[in-house]
């Protein structure tokens, strides 16, 4: 009975307007979280920053504190821009750089948690800042270890 209930729930979710698979599959157009042109433009800026080693700009985009996947084999909580810059090469490692470089803007995934890049290497969020600039993009998560 549990198996059938699980199957019904999965089928209902898949039939819903927000179903999308991660990775290289496109989102269904009627998603409650459509990827916007502003989303794509911000992602293009991140791609450019990583490709051209614009460390300071990228560090300004990160929400701190930040729990990274691994730095030199150890989990590390990054508390500040200065600490991020000190460990930049380990945080923005080959996995993150490749994920960002290979992500096609037309296949970005967005849900209530934000915009996922690659298979979760980066997550981008929009947060309210102040009345003059009600929303601003930030990098909320950096997972520098490939999924298992």
C-alpha positions as CSV (number, residue, x, y, z in Angstrom):
1,X,0.0,0.0,0.0
2,X,2.8,2.4,0.9
3,X,4.5,1.8,-2.5
4,X,1.3,2.7,-4.3
5,X,0.8,5.8,-2.2
6,X,4.4,6.8,-3.0
7,X,3.8,6.2,-6.7
8,X,0.6,8.3,-6.7
9,X,2.4,11.2,-4.9
10,X,5.3,11.0,-7.4
11,X,2.9,11.0,-10.4
12,X,1.0,14.0,-8.9
13,X,4.2,16.0,-8.5
14,X,5.3,15.1,-12.0
15,X,2.0,16.2,-13.5
16,X,2.1,19.5,-11.5
17,X,3.1,22.8,-13.2
18,X,6.4,23.0,-11.5
19,X,8.0,19.7,-12.4
20,X,11.5,19.9,-13.7
21,X,14.5,17.6,-13.6
22,X,17.9,18.8,-12.6
23,X,21.0,18.8,-14.8
24,X,20.5,19.0,-18.5
25,X,16.8,18.7,-18.8
26,X,14.8,21.9,-19.6
27,X,12.2,23.2,-17.2
28,X,8.5,23.0,-18.2
29,X,7.4,26.4,-19.4
30,X,4.5,26.8,-16.9
31,X,6.8,26.4,-13.9
32,X,5.9,28.6,-10.9
33,X,9.6,29.6,-11.0
34,X,10.5,30.5,-14.5
35,X,14.1,31.4,-15.3
36,X,14.0,35.1,-16.3
37,X,16.3,37.2,-18.5
38,X,17.6,38.9,-15.4
39,X,18.5,35.4,-14.0
40,X,20.4,34.6,-17.2
41,X,22.2,37.9,-17.2
42,X,23.4,37.5,-13.6
43,X,24.5,33.9,-14.4
44,X,26.4,35.3,-17.4
45,X,28.2,37.7,-15.1
46,X,29.2,34.8,-12.8
47,X,30.5,32.8,-15.8
48,X,32.5,35.8,-16.9
49,X,33.9,36.4,-13.4
50,X,35.0,32.8,-13.0
51,X,36.4,32.6,-16.6
52,X,38.4,35.8,-16.2
53,X,39.4,35.3,-12.5
54,X,37.5,38.3,-11.1
55,X,37.9,37.1,-7.6
56,X,36.9,40.3,-5.8
57,X,33.7,40.7,-7.8
58,X,32.8,37.1,-7.2
59,X,33.5,37.3,-3.4
60,X,31.2,40.3,-3.3
61,X,28.4,38.1,-4.6
62,X,28.7,35.4,-1.9
63,X,26.5,35.2,1.1
64,X,28.5,34.6,4.3
65,X,28.9,32.5,6.3
66,X,29.3,29.8,3.6
67,X,29.7,26.1,4.2
68,X,31.8,24.7,1.3
69,X,31.9,21.0,0.4
70,X,35.6,20.6,1.0
71,X,38.9,22.5,1.2
72,X,41.9,20.3,1.2
73,X,39.8,17.4,2.3
74,X,38.2,19.2,5.2
75,X,34.9,20.9,5.6
76,X,35.3,24.5,6.2
77,X,32.9,27.3,7.1
78,X,33.9,30.5,5.2
79,X,33.0,33.5,7.4
80,X,34.1,36.5,5.3
81,X,35.2,37.8,2.0
82,X,38.8,37.8,3.1
83,X,38.7,34.2,4.1
84,X,36.9,33.4,0.8
85,X,39.7,35.1,-1.2
86,X,42.4,33.3,0.8
87,X,40.8,29.9,-0.1
88,X,39.5,30.9,-3.5
89,X,41.4,28.3,-5.5
90,X,40.2,25.5,-3.3
91,X,36.6,26.8,-3.2
92,X,36.2,27.6,-6.9
93,X,37.9,24.4,-7.9
94,X,37.9,22.5,-11.2
95,X,34.5,21.0,-10.5
96,X,32.9,24.4,-9.9
97,X,34.6,26.0,-12.8
98,X,33.5,23.2,-15.2
99,X,29.9,23.2,-13.8
100,X,29.7,27.0,-14.4
101,X,31.3,26.9,-17.8
102,X,29.2,24.0,-19.1
103,X,25.9,25.3,-17.8
104,X,23.6,26.3,-20.6
105,X,21.4,29.3,-19.7
106,X,18.5,27.7,-21.6
107,X,18.7,24.7,-19.3
108,X,19.0,26.5,-15.9
109,X,16.8,25.1,-13.1
110,X,14.9,27.3,-10.7
111,X,12.7,26.5,-7.7
112,X,11.8,28.0,-4.4
113,X,15.4,27.6,-3.2
114,X,16.8,29.6,-6.1
115,X,18.7,28.9,-9.3
116,X,20.8,25.8,-9.5
117,X,23.9,25.8,-11.6
118,X,25.2,22.4,-12.8
119,X,24.2,19.6,-10.5
120,X,24.2,21.9,-7.5
121,X,27.7,23.3,-7.7
122,X,26.3,26.8,-7.2
123,X,22.9,28.1,-6.0
124,X,21.9,31.6,-6.7
125,X,19.1,33.5,-4.7
126,X,17.4,36.8,-5.0
127,X,17.1,38.7,-1.7
128,X,15.4,41.9,-0.8
129,X,18.0,44.6,0.1
130,X,16.3,47.9,0.6
131,X,13.6,50.1,-0.9
132,X,15.7,51.5,-3.7
133,X,16.9,48.1,-4.8
134,X,14.2,45.6,-3.7
135,X,16.0,42.5,-4.9
136,X,19.6,41.6,-5.5
137,X,21.2,38.3,-6.6
138,X,23.7,36.4,-4.4
139,X,25.5,33.1,-4.4
140,X,23.9,31.3,-1.5
141,X,25.6,27.9,-1.8
142,X,28.9,26.6,-3.2
143,X,29.2,22.8,-3.4
144,X,32.7,22.2,-4.6
145,X,32.4,18.4,-4.5
146,X,30.7,16.4,-7.3
147,X,27.5,14.6,-6.3
148,X,28.0,10.9,-5.6
